[in-house]
């Protein structure tokens, strides 16, 4: 019996993503946290699925991304990986599992890769976590960086407003992007920064730059899937384009079901044994 699965679907790799940047083809990326959603997103043809620590907000109802644990991230990632046939799957290393020291960072990355079967990890920050990134990469684990508004540092920032509007922070962000590139990251997410600065970063580094609230002059875009499908409702930042109103659709479906049950209309004869 062969251990290799036969499939005609060509998987996305870090190499594919680099080639896409090279030929100017935009990279599409969305989050997913469970088997069913990952199957829909992958089947639709997304390039990268991020098992984001935003699961802490949209799946668990926490106010920030800080409380989610390594075990919970691995549970979400494992469910996503089971559904995915084509997309490149990246998993956020949760808060407190890589910033302390590089050995802990390596241990965390290896746990995620081994236990979930994902393809890469994502970490937030620049020069401060360079050693951790280098250590993870030394084990052959691809690393995606994340600069700008980094939600794991929300209590340092104090607000979710646009980052790097001032020259000093913008210069640090550019320097950090170069550090991530030199360290060997395969891509960088830029969150909620001025479009002009994001463009400058995408032109400066040779690796793909994926934006969320960073304008159109970067190599790709990422959104939280529950936000773009209109499942979450209160979160409506300027950068969010809502492609569906699933909360209304789902609410109406549930209301119709309740009505049918109460009216003894469900189940009918053909729905019974
Ligand atoms: O956790 C997440 O969903 C993210 C995206 C916002 C990039 O990091």
Boltz pocket constraint, residues with backbone or C-beta under 6 A from the ligand:
constraints:
  - pocket:
      binder: B
      contacts: [[A, 31], [A, 50], [A, 51], [A, 52], [A, 53], [A, 54], [A, 55], [A, 92], [A, 189], [A, 191], [A, 212], [A, 222], [A, 224]]
      max_distance: 6.0
